[in-house]
Amino acid sequence: MFIANWKMNGSLTMLEEWLKGVGKTLNKSLQKQCLLCPPVCFLSEASNLISKLNLSISLGAQNIDPSSISSLTGGIDGSMLRSIGSEFVIIGHSERRDIFKEGDSLLLEKLKSASEEGLKVVFCIGESLSEKEQNQTLNILRQQLKIIKKVELNEFMIAYEPVWAIGTGNTANIDYIDKIHKEIIDEVTSYQKEGFLGICYGGSVDSSISKDILSIKGVQGLLIGGASLECEEFCNIVLTNNRN
């Protein structure tokens, strides 16, 4: 799966041009491998455009709030996301863990909110540079994964995003990605959870290195940030990894 995480970027004009570009460049089969996660304010329009343009790309939200806090000003729960066309939701992204201090208890409630409404989840985990340098990577990842065991999920994918690589232009080397993904697969498999879709890699991914990353057996997709904002670059990533 190729996940376009726009973060806090975009406009209605950009959204329309991007989706038209995807429609012209990628056939239906390739579109089915793609997931667009624009800011939530654009989800409804994205859903309308996907229908109007007869596209097969899926839609996802970048965030969700616990449905248990019904009086939360500015909150958006799973039922709202479903009603405006979202099929997936990203939970646990490192930026929200860091900037908004989202911890395990809140993330668990978010997972429950997604599960209750049948949303598929992209659950993000990753280590900081200091944690990596202290050889704490596996301990950190296992700790972050533990809450997966505490909730009944629908289909879900783990996104491994080394925090030290996000937005830096630095990508983990192939051997490192291979090793970490194998460890994550072993850990999640031990939970015996149904609906596990595998692991995608996120961390300064672009078309120059995406093919090498996806050649790794344990990598089932890519979580693409800045490189997904340009339709041509996003499509290049998809096409590069679907050529013999």
C-alpha positions as CSV (number, residue, x, y, z in Angstrom):
1,M,0.0,0.0,0.0
2,F,1.2,3.5,-0.9
3,I,0.0,6.0,1.7
4,A,0.0,9.7,0.9
5,N,0.2,11.5,4.2
6,W,-0.3,15.2,3.4
7,K,0.1,16.3,7.0
8,M,-1.0,20.0,7.3
9,N,-0.8,20.8,3.6
10,G,-3.0,21.2,0.7
11,S,-6.0,23.2,-0.7
12,L,-9.1,22.3,-2.6
13,T,-7.4,23.2,-5.9
14,M,-4.4,21.1,-5.1
15,L,-6.7,18.2,-4.1
16,E,-8.6,18.3,-7.4
17,E,-5.4,18.5,-9.5
18,W,-3.7,15.7,-7.5
19,L,-6.6,13.3,-7.9
20,K,-7.0,14.1,-11.6
21,G,-3.3,13.4,-12.0
22,V,-3.6,10.1,-10.2
23,G,-6.5,9.2,-12.5
24,K,-4.6,10.0,-15.6
25,T,-1.3,8.3,-14.5
26,L,-2.3,5.2,-12.6
27,N,-4.7,2.5,-13.8
28,K,-7.4,1.1,-11.6
29,S,-5.3,-1.8,-10.4
30,L,-2.5,0.6,-9.2
31,Q,-5.1,3.1,-7.7
32,K,-6.3,0.3,-5.5
33,Q,-2.9,0.1,-3.9
34,C,-3.1,3.8,-2.9
35,L,-4.4,5.5,0.2
36,L,-4.8,9.3,0.4
37,C,-4.8,10.9,3.8
38,P,-5.4,14.7,3.4
39,P,-6.3,17.1,6.2
40,V,-9.7,16.2,7.6
41,C,-11.3,19.4,6.2
42,F,-10.7,18.1,2.7
43,L,-11.9,14.5,3.3
44,S,-15.5,15.1,2.2
45,E,-14.5,16.9,-1.0
46,A,-11.9,14.2,-1.7
47,S,-14.6,11.5,-1.4
48,N,-16.8,13.5,-3.8
49,L,-14.0,13.9,-6.3
50,I,-13.0,10.2,-6.1
51,S,-16.6,9.3,-7.0
52,K,-16.9,11.9,-9.7
53,L,-13.6,10.9,-11.3
54,N,-14.4,7.2,-10.9
55,L,-11.2,6.5,-9.1
56,S,-10.3,3.4,-7.0
57,I,-8.0,5.1,-4.5
58,S,-8.9,4.8,-0.8
59,L,-9.3,7.6,1.7
60,G,-7.9,7.9,5.2
61,A,-7.9,10.4,8.1
62,Q,-4.7,11.6,9.8
63,N,-6.2,11.6,13.2
64,I,-9.2,10.5,15.3
65,D,-10.5,11.4,18.8
66,P,-12.0,9.0,21.4
67,S,-15.7,8.6,20.9
68,S,-16.0,8.3,24.7
69,I,-15.4,12.1,25.1
70,S,-18.5,13.3,23.4
71,S,-18.2,16.9,24.6
72,L,-14.7,17.5,23.2
73,T,-14.6,20.8,21.4
74,G,-13.1,20.3,17.9
75,G,-13.2,16.5,18.3
76,I,-13.8,14.1,15.4
77,D,-14.8,10.6,16.1
78,G,-14.9,7.4,14.0
79,S,-18.6,7.8,13.0
80,M,-17.9,11.3,11.6
81,L,-14.9,10.1,9.6
82,R,-16.9,7.2,8.1
83,S,-19.7,9.6,7.2
84,I,-17.4,11.7,5.0
85,G,-15.7,8.8,3.2
86,S,-12.8,7.8,5.4
87,E,-12.0,4.1,5.3
88,F,-8.7,4.3,7.2
89,V,-7.2,6.4,10.0
90,I,-3.6,7.0,11.0
91,I,-3.0,6.7,14.8
92,G,0.1,7.2,16.8
93,H,2.2,9.2,14.3
94,S,5.4,10.4,15.9
95,E,4.6,14.0,15.4
96,R,1.5,13.7,17.5
97,R,3.2,11.6,20.1
98,D,5.9,14.2,20.4
99,I,4.1,17.6,20.0
100,F,0.8,16.7,21.6
101,K,2.3,14.2,24.1
102,E,-0.1,11.4,23.0
103,G,0.6,8.5,25.3
104,D,-0.6,4.9,25.4
105,S,-3.9,5.6,27.3
106,L,-5.1,8.1,24.7
107,L,-3.9,6.0,21.8
108,L,-5.8,3.1,23.2
109,E,-9.0,5.1,23.3
110,K,-8.4,6.3,19.7
111,L,-7.9,2.7,18.6
112,K,-11.2,1.8,20.3
113,S,-13.0,4.6,18.5
114,A,-11.7,3.4,15.1
115,S,-12.6,-0.2,15.9
116,E,-16.1,0.7,17.0
117,E,-16.8,2.3,13.6
118,G,-15.1,-0.4,11.5
119,L,-12.2,1.9,10.4
120,K,-9.0,0.3,9.3
121,V,-6.0,1.5,11.2
122,V,-2.4,2.6,10.2
123,F,-0.7,2.4,13.6
124,C,2.6,4.3,13.7
125,I,5.6,3.3,15.8
126,G,9.2,4.5,15.8
127,E,12.3,5.3,17.8
128,S,14.1,8.7,18.3
129,L,17.8,9.2,17.5
130,S,18.8,9.1,21.2
131,E,16.8,5.8,21.7
132,K,18.5,4.3,18.6
133,E,22.0,5.4,19.8
134,Q,21.3,3.8,23.2
135,N,20.3,0.5,21.5
136,Q,16.8,0.9,22.9
137,T,15.0,0.6,19.5
138,L,13.5,-2.9,20.0
139,N,12.4,-2.1,23.6
140,I,10.7,1.1,22.5
141,L,8.9,-0.5,19.6
142,R,7.6,-3.4,21.7
143,Q,6.4,-1.0,24.3
144,Q,4.6,1.0,21.7
145,L,3.0,-2.1,20.1
146,K,1.6,-3.4,23.4
147,I,-1.6,-1.5,23.2
148,I,-2.5,-3.4,20.0
149,K,-3.1,-6.4,22.2
150,K,-5.7,-4.5,24.3
151,V,-8.3,-3.8,21.6
152,E,-10.2,-5.7,19.0
153,L,-9.2,-4.2,15.7
154,N,-10.5,-4.6,12.2
155,E,-7.8,-4.7,9.5
156,F,-4.7,-2.8,10.6
157,M,-1.2,-2.0,9.3
158,I,1.8,-1.1,11.3
159,A,3.8,1.9,10.0
160,Y,7.4,1.8,11.1
161,E,8.8,5.4,11.0
162,P,12.2,6.0,12.6
163,V,11.7,9.4,14.1
164,W,15.3,10.4,13.3
165,A,14.6,9.9,9.6
166,I,11.3,11.8,9.2
167,G,11.7,15.0,7.2
168,T,15.5,14.9,7.4
169,G,16.2,13.3,4.0
170,N,18.0,10.5,5.9
171,T,16.6,7.0,5.2
172,A,17.5,4.0,7.3
173,N,19.7,1.6,5.4
174,I,18.2,-1.6,3.9
175,D,19.7,-4.0,6.4
176,Y,18.4,-1.9,9.3
177,I,14.9,-1.7,7.8
178,D,15.0,-5.5,7.1
179,K,16.0,-6.3,10.7
180,I,13.5,-4.0,12.4
181,H,10.6,-5.1,10.2
182,K,11.3,-8.8,10.9
183,E,11.3,-8.0,14.7
184,I,8.0,-6.1,14.4
185,I,6.4,-8.9,12.3
186,D,7.4,-11.5,14.9
187,E,6.1,-9.3,17.8
188,V,2.7,-8.6,16.2
189,T,2.3,-12.2,14.9
190,S,2.7,-13.4,18.5
191,Y,-0.4,-11.4,19.4
192,Q,-2.4,-13.7,17.1
193,K,-4.5,-10.8,15.9
194,E,-6.7,-11.2,12.8
195,G,-6.7,-8.5,10.1
196,F,-2.9,-7.8,10.3
197,L,-2.0,-6.3,6.9
198,G,1.7,-6.1,7.4
199,I,4.2,-3.3,7.9
200,C,4.8,-0.2,5.8
201,Y,8.0,1.9,6.1
202,G,7.9,5.7,6.6
203,G,10.9,7.9,6.8
204,S,11.9,10.4,4.0
205,V,10.7,8.1,1.3
206,D,10.9,9.2,-2.3
207,S,11.1,7.6,-5.8
208,S,14.9,7.3,-5.6
209,I,14.9,4.8,-2.8
210,S,11.4,3.4,-2.7
211,K,12.1,0.4,-4.9
212,D,15.0,-0.8,-2.8
213,I,12.9,-0.5,0.4
214,L,10.0,-2.4,-1.1
215,S,12.3,-5.1,-2.3
216,I,12.6,-6.1,1.4
217,K,10.4,-9.1,2.1
218,G,9.0,-7.6,5.3
219,V,7.9,-4.3,3.8
220,Q,4.3,-4.3,2.5
221,G,3.9,-0.6,1.9
222,L,5.2,2.9,2.2
223,L,4.0,5.8,4.4
224,I,5.0,8.8,2.3
225,G,5.0,12.3,3.6
226,G,6.5,15.3,1.8
227,A,7.1,13.3,-1.5
228,S,3.3,12.6,-1.7
229,L,2.4,16.3,-2.1
230,E,3.5,16.3,-5.7
231,C,1.3,14.0,-7.7
232,E,4.0,13.2,-10.2
233,E,6.4,12.1,-7.6
234,F,3.8,10.0,-5.8
235,C,2.8,8.3,-9.0
236,N,6.5,7.8,-9.8
237,I,6.9,5.9,-6.5
238,V,3.9,3.7,-7.3
239,L,5.0,3.1,-10.9
240,T,8.6,2.4,-10.1
241,N,7.5,-0.3,-7.7
242,N,5.2,-1.9,-10.2
243,R,7.5,-2.4,-13.1
244,N,9.2,-5.7,-13.9
